[in-house]
């Protein structure tokens, strides 16, 4: 059995895909991984094909000896996955499996293009599928798989969630039969190219160090209405979804990284809520990490999970950067997001704990969600007033809301008639596509954390908001946003050449 696994994501982390590859290899199968970074990245273009025909011809050649092809995707990479799949199926008689968040939430839609859809965790389902195919057995009753068969869909049930994540090997960074689209062609993913792409990671660029990105667990303790984690948790009945790898397994992975990727300058832990680990688990991790890895690291947090004790332990172990989701300063929108327990008082308490270690860390990043369809100007003003109170230094990461299918907010907006064209409003929308208006402009001005808080409070008071956020001035801000985006792209291009 030769299995090809394809990722259209802009970065090369693809933690799930690499873990599946390693798991299949562990059981004696040959895999190749092909990275096809979406050429448009976060700047999605409606109705524009992602890949040139000659690139897809190169892909077909690489897949010509494959017995099974898997593609991972999220909603905003749907168009690219369709284009890849249609090309492969037009030239090869090989089953194509789609997996990842979007096929899990919308399996019927995905089966318009793929032969098989993997719902939920993919490691064991893919192994069973490959085993049965290799042995010439019928795989029609494989749990977690929905399968097209003679014009019908076989809808298999979910298998129980694997609670012991240590049964899975560390992600496959071997480089064996790994390829990437780079500078107009698909070529081997050499150690030099791996280093180059890791160097381009968002946090790597900010910290000016090359980061290795990993996950120490799966799931999230929260049930935010804008987040797909809530939908995935509900898929499994809401229980047992948050799981952790053992400290020893994570350390095993990072020891391999230190030995084989000596250029790595920090570890980028991308769990949705690393701070949700218990105090005991964090202290165990910190002890082992400090003794055996001793590299700077970054992680994500939520206002509810940050404590004095956890911060102290993590800082001692080498924490140098933290990203925390605030999302909104409006009580009304906090309730809409199912985050009413994360009040502004709780948010500021977490921020003050983080700020105590400002001399030991890079300025923390705080996430805010913009352009919520149920939001009013007063809600955004509350967020800006909260931003004005945040002690410096800090950074803001403003994300435009994308109403991803499967989320509670998507269901609500659909019911209320706010989603008219899903393709344009969701599939072709990126979190970088912010509404060009005065209040969003103030949030962007605050991104670097240097904008004076007193001035910000003044600019969100009467008469500034009434005049500058008025309808007649919207064209001005639209032009301003377009100009700012063009300048940013120019600087990014120049920085890339430097």
C-alpha positions in Angstrom: 0.0 0.0 0.0 1.2 3.4 -1.0 -0.7 6.3 0.7 -0.4 9.9 -0.3 -1.4 12.6 2.2 -2.0 16.2 0.9 -2.2 19.4 2.8 -3.3 22.7 1.2 -2.6 24.8 4.4 -0.2 27.8 4.1 2.2 26.3 6.8 3.8 22.9 7.0 2.8 22.0 10.5 -0.2 19.8 9.6 0.0 18.1 13.0 -2.9 15.6 12.3 -1.6 14.7 8.8 1.9 14.1 10.1 0.6 12.0 12.9 -1.5 9.8 10.6 1.6 9.4 8.3 3.7 8.3 11.3 0.9 5.9 12.5 0.7 4.3 9.1 4.4 3.9 8.9 4.5 2.4 12.3 2.2 -0.3 11.0 4.4 -1.0 8.0 2.8 1.2 5.2 4.6 3.6 2.9 3.4 7.2 2.9 4.3 10.3 1.1 3.2 13.8 2.2 2.6 16.6 -0.3 2.3 20.2 0.9 0.4 22.5 -1.5 0.4 25.8 0.4 -2.6 27.8 -0.8 -1.1 30.5 -3.1 -3.5 33.1 -1.7 -3.1 32.1 2.0 -5.3 34.3 4.1 -6.1 36.6 1.2 -8.9 34.5 -0.3 -10.0 35.3 -3.8 -13.6 34.4 -4.7 -13.9 32.4 -7.9 -10.2 32.2 -8.6 -8.6 28.8 -9.0 -5.8 28.1 -6.5 -3.4 26.1 -8.6 -2.0 26.3 -12.1 -2.6 23.3 -14.3 1.0 22.4 -14.6 1.3 22.2 -10.8 -1.6 19.8 -10.7 0.1 17.8 -13.5 3.1 17.5 -11.3 0.9 16.4 -8.4 -0.7 13.7 -10.6 2.7 12.3 -11.5 3.7 12.1 -7.9 0.4 10.3 -7.0 0.5 7.9 -9.9 1.6 4.9 -7.8 -0.7 5.7 -4.9 -3.3 3.2 -3.7 -5.1 5.8 -1.5 -5.0 9.6 -1.4 -6.0 11.6 1.6 -6.6 15.4 1.7 -7.1 17.4 4.9 -9.0 20.7 4.8 -10.8 23.4 6.7 -13.7 25.4 5.2 -11.5 28.2 3.8 -9.5 25.7 1.8 -12.5 24.0 0.3 -12.1 25.4 -3.2 -8.4 24.3 -3.3 -9.3 20.8 -2.1 -12.1 20.6 -4.8 -9.6 21.6 -7.5 -7.0 19.1 -6.4 -9.5 16.3 -6.1 -11.1 16.9 -9.5 -7.7 16.9 -11.2 -6.6 13.7 -9.4 -9.9 11.9 -10.2 -9.8 12.9 -13.8 -6.4 11.2 -14.3 -6.2 8.5 -11.7 -8.4 5.6 -10.6 -7.5 6.0 -6.9 -9.9 6.5 -4.0 -9.7 10.0 -2.5 -10.4 10.5 1.2 -11.2 13.9 2.7 -10.6 14.5 6.4 -10.4 17.4 8.8 -12.8 19.9 10.2 -14.9 20.7 7.2 -15.6 17.1 6.0 -16.4 16.3 9.7 -19.0 19.0 9.8 -20.3 18.7 6.2 -19.8 15.1 5.0 -22.5 15.1 2.4 -21.2 18.2 0.7 -17.7 16.7 0.8 -18.8 13.5 -0.8 -19.8 15.4 -3.9 -16.1 15.4 -4.6 -14.4 12.8 -2.5 -15.0 9.0 -2.5 -14.7 8.7 1.3 -15.0 11.2 4.2 -13.3 10.7 7.5 -15.3 12.2 10.4 -13.6 13.1 13.6 -10.2 11.7 14.7 -8.6 10.1 11.7 -5.7 7.9 12.9 -7.5 4.6 13.6 -10.1 5.0 10.8 -7.3 5.5 8.3 -5.3 2.6 9.6 -8.4 0.3 9.4 -9.1 1.6 5.9 -5.6 0.9 4.7 -5.5 -2.5 6.4 -8.7 -3.6 4.7 -7.6 -2.2 1.3 -4.3 -3.9 1.6 -5.9 -7.2 2.4 -8.6 -6.9 -0.3 -11.3 -6.7 2.3 -14.6 -4.7 2.1 -14.2 -1.4 4.0 -17.8 -0.3 3.7 -18.5 -0.8 7.5 -15.4 1.1 8.8 -16.3 3.3 11.7 -15.8 7.1 11.3 -16.0 6.8 7.5 -18.9 7.9 5.2 -18.5 6.3 1.8 -20.0 6.8 -1.6 -21.4 3.6 -3.0 -23.4 3.1 -6.2 -25.0 6.6 -5.9 -25.7 6.1 -2.2 -23.9 7.1 1.0 -22.9 4.6 3.6 -23.0 6.5 7.0 -20.9 4.6 9.5 -21.1 5.5 13.2 -18.3 7.2 15.1 -15.8 5.0 17.0 -15.2 6.0 20.6 -12.6 8.7 21.1 -9.2 7.4 21.9 -8.4 8.6 25.4 -4.8 7.4 25.4 -3.1 9.7 22.9 0.2 8.2 23.6 -0.6 5.2 21.4 0.1 7.5 18.4 3.7 8.2 17.4 5.3 11.6 17.2 4.5 13.6 14.0 6.3 12.5 10.9 9.1 15.1 10.2 11.4 12.4 8.7 11.4 14.1 5.3 11.1 10.7 3.7 9.1 11.2 0.5 7.9 14.7 1.6 7.3 17.3 -1.1 6.2 20.9 -1.3 5.0 23.4 -3.8 7.7 26.1 -3.8 8.7 28.7 -6.4 6.3 27.4 -9.0 7.0 23.7 -8.8 6.5 20.7 -6.5 9.9 19.6 -5.2 11.3 17.5 -2.3 10.9 19.1 1.1 14.5 19.2 2.0 15.8 20.1 5.5 16.7 23.5 4.1 13.1 24.1 2.9 11.7 22.8 6.1 13.8 25.4 8.0 12.7 28.1 5.6 9.0 27.4 6.0 9.2 27.1 9.8 11.1 30.4 9.9 8.1 32.1 8.1 5.6 31.1 10.8 3.7 34.0 12.4 5.1 33.5 15.9 8.5 32.7 14.5 8.5 36.1 12.7 7.4 37.9 15.8 9.9 36.3 18.1 12.7 36.4 15.5 13.4 32.7 16.3 12.6 29.6 14.3 9.7 27.8 16.1 8.7 24.1 16.1 4.9 23.9 16.4 3.3 21.0 18.3 0.2 20.1 20.3 0.2 18.5 23.7 -3.5 17.7 23.7 -6.7 17.8 21.7 -9.9 19.7 22.4 -10.9 22.7 24.5 -12.8 23.0 27.9 -14.9 26.0 26.6 -18.0 26.0 24.5 -17.7 29.3 22.6 -20.5 29.7 20.0 -18.1 31.0 17.3 -15.7 28.0 17.6 -15.8 24.7 15.8 -14.5 22.9 19.0 -18.0 23.1 20.4 -19.5 21.4 17.4 -16.8 18.6 17.5 -17.4 18.2 21.3 -21.2 17.8 20.6 -20.4 15.2 17.9 -19.0 13.0 20.6 -21.7 13.7 23.2 -19.8 16.4 24.9 -17.7 14.0 27.1 -14.1 13.0 26.9 -13.2 15.4 24.1 -10.5 17.2 25.9 -7.5 14.9 26.1 -3.8 15.3 26.8 -0.7 13.5 25.7 1.6 12.5 28.6 4.5 14.7 29.5 6.9 11.8 28.6 5.4 11.5 25.1 5.7 15.3 24.4 9.3 15.3 25.8 10.1 12.3 23.5 8.9 14.4 20.5 10.9 17.5 21.5 14.1 15.5 22.2 13.8 14.2 18.6 13.4 17.8 17.5 16.4 19.0 19.4 18.5 16.2 17.9 17.3 16.4 14.3 16.4 20.1 13.9 19.2 22.0 15.7 18.1 25.3 14.3 14.9 25.4 16.3 15.0 28.4 18.7 11.7 27.9 20.5 8.8 25.5 20.9 5.4 26.7 19.8 2.7 24.9 21.8 -0.5 25.4 19.9 -3.1 23.7 22.1 -6.3 25.7 22.2 -6.0 26.0 25.9 -2.7 24.8 27.3 -3.4 26.5 30.6 -6.4 24.2 31.0 -4.1 21.5 32.3 -4.2 21.0 36.0 -1.6 22.7 38.2 -0.1 19.3 38.9 0.2 18.4 35.2 1.7 21.8 34.4 4.3 21.4 37.2 5.2 18.0 35.9 5.5 19.3 32.4 7.6 22.3 33.5 10.0 20.1 35.6 10.7 17.7 32.7 10.8 20.4 30.1 13.3 22.5 32.0 15.6 19.5 32.6 15.5 17.9 29.2 14.5 20.5 26.6 15.3 23.9 28.0 14.2 25.9 25.0 12.1 29.0 25.2 8.4 28.2 24.4 5.1 29.9 23.7 1.5 28.8 24.4 -2.2 29.8 24.3 -4.4 30.7 27.2 -7.9 31.8 28.1 -8.9 34.3 30.8 -10.5 31.5 33.0 -7.4 29.3 33.0 -4.6 31.8 33.8 -3.5 31.6 37.5 -0.6 33.0 39.5 0.7 29.4 40.2 0.6 28.2 36.6 2.3 31.4 35.3 5.1 31.2 37.8 5.8 27.5 36.9 5.7 28.1 33.2 7.9 31.3 33.3 10.5 29.3 35.3 10.4 26.6 32.6 11.0 29.1 29.8 7.7 30.6 28.7 8.5 33.7 26.7 5.3 34.5 24.8 1.6 34.0 25.5 -1.5 34.5 23.3 -4.9 34.9 25.0 -8.3 35.1 23.5 -10.3 38.1 24.9 -12.6 38.4 21.9 -14.8 41.2 23.2 -15.2 43.7 26.0 -19.0 43.8 25.6 -21.0 42.0 28.2 -23.8 41.4 25.7 -21.4 39.9 23.2 -19.7 37.8 25.8 -23.1 36.2 26.5 -23.6 35.7 22.8 -20.3 34.0 22.6 -21.1 31.8 25.6 -18.2 33.4 27.5 -20.2 35.3 30.2 -17.9 33.7 32.8 -15.0 35.6 31.1 -16.1 39.0 32.3 -14.0 42.1 31.9 -13.0 41.8 35.6 -11.8 38.2 35.0 -10.0 39.3 31.8 -8.2 42.1 33.6 -7.3 39.7 36.4 -5.6 37.4 33.9 -3.9 40.3 32.1 -2.4 41.6 35.4 -1.0 38.1 36.2 0.6 37.9 32.8 1.8 41.5 33.0 3.8 40.7 36.2 6.2 38.9 34.0 6.6 41.5 31.3 10.3 41.7 31.9 10.7 38.0 31.2 8.5 37.7 28.1 7.8 39.2 24.7 4.7 41.4 24.8 1.6 39.1 25.0 -1.0 39.0 22.2 -4.7 39.4 23.0 -7.2 38.3 20.4 -10.4 40.2 19.5 -13.2 39.2 17.2 -14.5 41.9 14.8 -17.6 42.3 12.6 -20.0 40.2 14.6 -23.4 40.4 12.8 -25.3 40.9 16.2 -22.9 43.6 17.4 -23.7 47.3 17.7 -21.4 50.2 17.8 -21.7 50.4 21.6 -20.4 46.8 21.8 -17.2 47.7 19.8 -16.8 50.8 21.9 -16.8 48.6 25.1 -14.1 46.5 23.5 -12.0 49.6 22.8 -12.5 50.9 26.3 -11.2 47.6 27.6 -8.2 47.8 25.2 -7.5 51.3 26.6 -7.1 49.8 30.1 -4.7 47.0 29.1 -1.2 47.6 30.7 1.6 48.0 28.2 3.4 46.3 26.5 1.0 44.1 24.5 -0.1 43.3 21.0 -3.6 42.9 19.6 -4.7 40.3 17.1 -8.0 41.3 15.6 -9.8 38.6 13.6 -12.9 39.2 11.5 -15.6 36.7 12.4 -16.1 33.8 10.0 -19.4 32.0 10.6 -18.0 28.5 10.1 -20.6 25.8 9.5 -21.3 23.7 12.6 -20.9 26.5 15.0 -23.8 27.8 17.1 -23.4 31.3 15.7 -23.6 29.9 12.2 -26.9 28.2 13.1 -28.2 31.4 14.7 -27.2 33.6 11.7 -28.7 31.1 9.2 -32.0 31.0 11.2 -32.1 34.9 11.3 -31.5 35.3 7.6 -28.1 36.8 8.0 -26.4 34.3 5.8 -27.5 34.8 2.2 -24.5 33.5 0.2 -22.5 31.0 2.1 -19.8 30.8 -0.5 -19.0 34.5 -0.4 -19.8 35.1 3.3 -18.0 32.0 4.6 -16.1 29.8 2.2 -14.4 32.8 0.5 -14.0 34.9 3.7 -10.8 35.2 5.7 -10.3 36.5 9.3 -8.2 39.3 7.7 -11.2 40.7 5.8 -12.2 43.3 8.3 -15.1 45.8 7.7 -13.5 49.2 6.7 -15.0 51.5 9.4 -13.8 54.0 12.0 -14.1 51.7 15.0 -12.1 48.9 13.3 -9.6 51.5 12.3 -9.1 52.3 16.0 -8.6 48.7 16.8 -6.0 48.4 14.1 -4.2 51.6 15.4 -4.1 49.8 18.8 -2.5 46.6 17.5 1.0 47.4 18.5 0.0 48.2 22.1 1.5 51.7 21.9 -1.5 53.8 21.2 -2.2 56.0 24.2 -5.1 54.7 26.3 -6.4 58.1 27.2 -6.5 59.2 23.6 -8.3 55.9 22.7 -10.9 56.6 25.3 -11.3 60.1 23.9 -11.7 58.9 20.3 -14.6 56.5 21.3 -16.6 59.3 23.0 -19.1 61.7 21.6 -18.8 63.5 19.1 -15.9 61.5 17.5 -17.9 58.3 17.0 -21.0 60.0 15.8 -19.1 62.0 13.1 -16.3 59.6 12.1 -18.3 56.4 12.1 -21.1 58.0 10.2 -22.3 56.6 6.8 -21.0 59.5 4.7 -17.4 58.7 5.9 -17.5 55.0 5.1 -16.0 55.4 1.6 -13.1 57.2 3.1 -12.3 54.4 5.5 -12.7 51.9 2.7 -10.0 53.6 0.7 -7.9 53.9 3.8 -8.1 50.2 4.6 -7.2 49.3 1.0 -4.2 51.6 1.1 -3.1 50.1 4.4 -3.4 46.6 3.1 -1.4 47.4 0.0 1.4 49.1 2.1 1.5 46.0 4.4 1.8 43.6 1.5 4.6 45.8 0.0 6.5 45.8 3.3 6.0 42.0 3.7 7.3 41.4 0.2 10.3 43.6 0.8 11.0 41.9 4.1 10.8 38.5 2.4 13.5 39.5 -0.1 15.8 41.0 2.6 
